[in-house]
């Protein structure tokens, strides 16, 4: 069997892989590329243009870099089933419509900046096209085996990354041979407060695995409270605002959960450990996503169910304010009070967060807190890399605000987690394929896996490469 990598190989975004046999072709994920605007757009528009037809698709989870190109896939003629976890189906109904809405708004905004003689900028896909693609999503549960085609089946397992995220084992018949290929991307961490731990894949012949943090270790998740508390105290003393770019799916809810824990803590003298600043969630999508959590208790253990119940109470706190309209969002920039603004998108590439950054990064009283992975060539990555100036909507802004990076929140396995996962997959596995990472991260992890498994081959494909299993 063959695997072709149309995206998400030697890069983090745009995860799109085709598994093929002599009889069948199955797509695993259809992710949106993110990064430099023109380059990302070219990749997104051309991914499926020359792709041979596929029989069906298997979707791992609802993050945009894995599902965001589904409307373009359908626009290019795909009409097959898209098999995914039931929670992912529900989340995609929100995520894809929001993606289309943001693209339409950004295209309109950028078109207003053009010379009158230039052609208007069109969105990658419209809300109507996103909605049309949703009918192909078919819901399933973990451990349910699905016969995708005559010779390819798949079983999903808990990936421990976000709600409904799945790792997969594809079982393939090639003549008299039977091959099992495991997929572990995105792979989560153990001990996260909401999602169950990832399940270990075993009894497979090959493993395709992410390497997002292939050469980095995370700090203890429990350190997030202390680090965030420090930012709140410093910014409050300066009279500034805290801007937190956060993915509407999972990360925004985790940050609010941590803030509520901090607001309920006191020191030995009975004083609050942080000032209780107003929290503005400027992401209608984040609020809608939170409702989906309550629809899928089957994804939680008993302890996590209690946490999920508490999450629903967070948004009723007197300190939490949900921002709906654009007018309400704009009003935050004129409000002189210290506050916390949580807004999407998480990599600062689109949406309302761009306006909050534009209005706040030049003020040294303010702080920008990064709580998620920032891919190469994204605005979020330039903030993490300490660029002195950043470009927003074509204009340069001095980065005078304090920058704080909290990798404690990451939902991705780190280098130790990934190496342990590879070691525990079993001796039957003779091929490891590393994707979904930047080059250095991939190559460092490849060297460590090769040292641990000298009898196996470790492959590091680039975009459009085809490998044989």
N, C-alpha and C positions, 0 to 999 in steps of 0.2 A: 504494500500500500504506500501511497505518497501523501505528504503534507506540503502544501504551498502556503507561504506566509505573505499575505497581502498587506499586512500592517501589524504593528505591535512587535516587531522583531528588530533588535538593536535600537529600539525606541520604546517609550512607555505608552503612548496613546495610540488609538486606531487599531486595537486588537481585532484582527480578521484573519482566520485560518481556514483553508479548505482541505478536508480529508477525502482522498479519492481512491477507489479501487477500479478494477476493470469494468465494473457494473454501476457504481454509484459515486455520487459526489455530495458531501455534507459540509455545510458551512458552520464553523464554530465562532460565534460572535460577529458583530458588524459594528465596530466602534468608530466613533468620531475622532479624527485627528485634531489635536490642539497644539498651538504654538504660534509661530509667526503667521500673521493673518493670511497673506498671499500664498505662502507655501502650504499651510494647512488646508486652505480652500482648494488648491490644485489637487492635493492628495485626495480629499474627500470627494471631489467631483469626478475623479478618474478611477477610483478603486474598482468599481464594478463594470466599467465600460468594456473592457476586453476579457472579463471573466467568463469562462464557460458556464452554462447553466448548472445550478445545483438542485438536488432533489428536495432538500429541506435544510433547516437551520436548527442548531442547538445554542441557546443563549445562557451564559453563565450568571449574569446578574445585571442590575439596572443602572450601573454607572454609565455615564454618557460615552466614556472611551471604550465601552464594550457594546452598547446598544444604540448609540446615537446616530448611526448611519442606516438603521433599518428603513426609515422612510425613503432614503436614496436607493437602497436595494430594491424596494418595491417599485420605485419610480423607474428603475432600469429593467423592470419586467418580471421580477420574482413574484410568484404566487403560491409558494409552497408553505407547509406548516412551519412554525417557529416554536419549538418545544422548550419550555422553561418552567421554573418553580412557580407555584401559584402566587406567592408573594411578589416575585419579580414581575409577573404579568400585571398585577395591580399597580406596582410602582412605575412600570413603563408607561402606563396610561397617563401618569402625571409627568414623568420625566421627558417623554418625547413631545408632548404638547407644549411643555414649558420650553424645551429646546427650540422648537419651531417659533414660539412667540418671541423669545429673546433674539433669534436670528432676524425675524421680521422687524423688530424694533431697532436693532443695531444697523440693519441695512437702510432703514429709513433715516436714521440719525446720520450715518456716514454719507448718504446720498445728498443730504442737505449741505454738506461741506464741499461738494464737488463743484467744479466749474460748470456753468449752465450748458456748455456744449458737450460735456462728458456724459456717457450713458449711465443711467441709474444703476446702483448696486442691488442685485436681487438676492434674497435669502437662499440658502442651500435647498430648503424645502419649506413649504407653507404649513400652517396649522391644519389646513384641509388635507394635505398630503400625509402629515403625521397621523392624523386620525384614521385615514384610509388604511394605513399599515397595521393598525392595532388588531384588526380582525384576524390576522394570521397567527397571533399568539395563542398557544395551547398550554393550559396549566397542568402541572404534575406535582408530585411530592418526592421528597428524598427517598432513595432506595427503590424507586419504581423503575423497572426496566422497560425501555421503549424500543420497539423494533422500528428503526428509522427507514431502512430500505431492505431489500432482499438479503443483503450480506453485511449490513452494519446495524448494530444495536448500541444502546447507551444506557448507563445507570448513573444517577446523580447522587452526590454525597455532600454533607455540610462542609462548606469552605471556610466558615468562620470569619468572613470578611465584612459583609453587610447583611441585612435582612434578605433572606431568599437566595443568597449567593451559593453557587454550587461548583464543586469539583466534579469531574466526570471520568468514567472508564468506558471507552468505546471498545466493543468486542466485534472484531472483523473476521469474516471468513474469506480466505483467498485460496480457492481450490480446496485441497485437503487440510490446509493450514488454518489455525485459529490464532489471531493476534489480539492482544489487549493493549490499548494505548491509554495511559492516564493523563488527565489534564488538571493541573493545579495552578490556575491563575484566574483571578486574584486569590491568593492564599492568605488567610487571616492569622492573627496572633492568638496565643492562649491567654486566658485570664481577662479578656475584655469584659466590661461591665454589663453589656446588653446581649451580645451574640454568643451562641455556643461555640466551644472550641472546635477548630477544624478536625475533620476525620482523616486519619491516615489512609492513604491508598496503598494497597499491596496486591501481590499476585498479578503483576503486569509485565509486559515485555519492554515498554518504553514509557518514559515520563516527560511530558512537556510542562515546564515549570517556570514561573516568573522569577525575575531577579531584580525587582525594583530596588530593594535594599540588600542586594547581594554582597555588598562589602561594608555594610554599616550595621551597628547594633543600636537598638532603641534603648532609651532610658526607661526605668520602671514606670508603668502607667500610673502608679500611685504618686509619683512626683508632680504630676500635672497640677494638682491642687496648690502646692506650695509655689510653683513657678507662676501660675496664673494670679495667685494672691499677691505676689510681689509686684506684678505689672499693675494691678488695680490700685494698690497703695501708692506707687510712684506717680502714676498718671493723675490720680485724684489730687495729690499734693501739688501738682503743677497746674491743676485746673483744666486738664485736657480731656480728650475723648479716646476711647479704645476702639479701633476698627479691626474686626475679625472676619477675614474672608473664609467662608466655610461652605463645604458641599452641603446642599440642602438635604441630601440623603445621608443619614447616619451622623455625620460630623456635627451639624448644627445642633441636633438633639443631645449629643454627648457633651458639647460645651455648655449648653444651658443646664444640663444635669449637674455638671461640676460646679457651675456658678451657684446653683441653689444649695448645694452642699456647703459651699463657702459661706453663703449668706446665713446659714443656720448654725455656724460655728462661733464659739466665743473662746477667749483666752482664759488663763487662770484667774484673772481679776473680773471676769464676767463681761469683758468688752468684746464687741464684734471684731473678728480678726481682719475683716475688710470693710470699707465703706460700702453700703448697699446702693450702688449706682443703678439708675434705671437701665433696663436691658431692652433694646429694640431689635426685634427679629424682622429685618427688612427683606423678607423672602417669603412671599405667599406660598411658594412651593414647599418650603420647609414645614410650614404649618400643615399643609395637606398631607405631606409624607408621614407626619406623626400619626395621623389617623389610620394609616395602613397598618402600623404596628399592632394596633388593637384588633385587627381583623385576622391576625395569624398567630394565635397562641401556640399552635402546633410547633412553632420554631423555637420555643423557649423551654428551659427547665423550670422547676418550681421556684428556685431562687430568682431567676431572671424574670419570671412572671411578676413577682412582687416589685422588681425594679420597673418593669413596664407600666405597672399600675401607677407608680409614683411619677413616671414621666408625664402621664396624662394630667397630673395635678400641677406640673411645673408651669404650664401656660396659664393657669388661673392665679398665679402669684401676683401680688400687687406691684412687683418690680418688673414683671415681664409684659412688654407691649408688642402687639402684633401690628406690623405696618402693611396696609393693603394697597392704598392708592399711590400713584406717582407723586401726587401733591404732598401726601404725608411723608414720603421718603425725602423729598426736597426740603421740607420744613426742618428736618433734623440738622441740616447743614447750617441753618440760621439760629439754631438753639444754642445758647452760650453755655449751658450746663455741662458738667462732666457726665459721660454716659458710655455705655457699651453698645456698639452697633454690630450685629452679626448679619452678614449679607452674602449672597452668592454672586458669581461663581467662585468655587474654591481655589482655582488657579488664576483668578483675577483676569480672565480672558473676555468676559462678557457680563451683562447684567448690571444690576444696581450697584454692585461693589465698586465698579469703575468710577461712578460719580462720587461715592464717598471717599475714595482714595484721592481723586482729583481735588476735592475740597479740603482735605485734611493732612496730606503728607508733608506739606511745606511748613507746618506749624510744629516747632520742637516740643510743644507741650503734649502732643498727641503720641499715641503708640499704635503700631500695626502688628498684630499677633498672627503669625502663620501657624495653622494647626493641621496641615495636611501636606502630602507630597506635591511638589511643584515641578512639573516636567520642563525639560530643556526648552528654551526659547519662549516661555510664557512670561507674562508680566510678574506673576508670583515668584518665578525663579529669579528674576532680576532683583526683586526685593530681598530675597534670601541671600543672593550673592553680593549684597551691600552696594549695589550700583548707586552712585551719587545722584544721578538723575534717572527718571523713568518717563517713558512716553505713554500718555493716555489720550486717546482720540486725536493723535497726531501732534500733540503739544508736549513739550518737555516740562517736568516739574522736579524741583529740588527735593530730595528725600531727606528731610530734616527730622521727621518723626522717629521716635525710638522703634527699632525693629527687634521683635522677639520671635524666635522659632521654637515651637513646642512639638518635637517629634514624638513625645509621649503619647499623643493621640492616634498615631498611625494605625490604620487597620490592616497594614501589610505585614507579613512575616519578615523578620530581619535576617541577617546573614546566618546566625546560629539556628534559627527556626528552619530556614531553608535547607541548610546542610543536614540537620537532623531528619527532616522530612525525606531527603534524598537517601540517607543512610538506612532509614527504616522501611523503605519501599520494598526491600527484599532482593535476594540474589538473582531472582529470575529476570529482573530488569537489567538489560544490557545496554540500553541507549537512554541518554539524558539530553533533552533539548531545552536550552535556556533562551527565553524571550522576555518581553515586557520589562526591559531595563535599559539603561544607558550602557554604552560599550564597556567602560571600565568596570561597572558593577557586574555585568555579565561575565567578563573575562576573569575577574577575581573569583567569582563563585565557581566558574568552570574549573579553575585550577584546584580549588579546594575539593570539589566533587571528584575530580580525576585522581587526586591524591588518596581520597578515601576509597575509591572504586577503580583501581588501576586496570581491572579486567573489562571495564565498560568503555564505550565511546561517548564523549561529551561533545555535542554539536552546538554551534552558536550561529544560527542563520541570520541573514539580513533580509530586508524587504524583497519580496518576489522570489526568494530562493525556494527550491523544492528539494525535500529530503525523502529518502526511502527508508521505511521501517521493515 
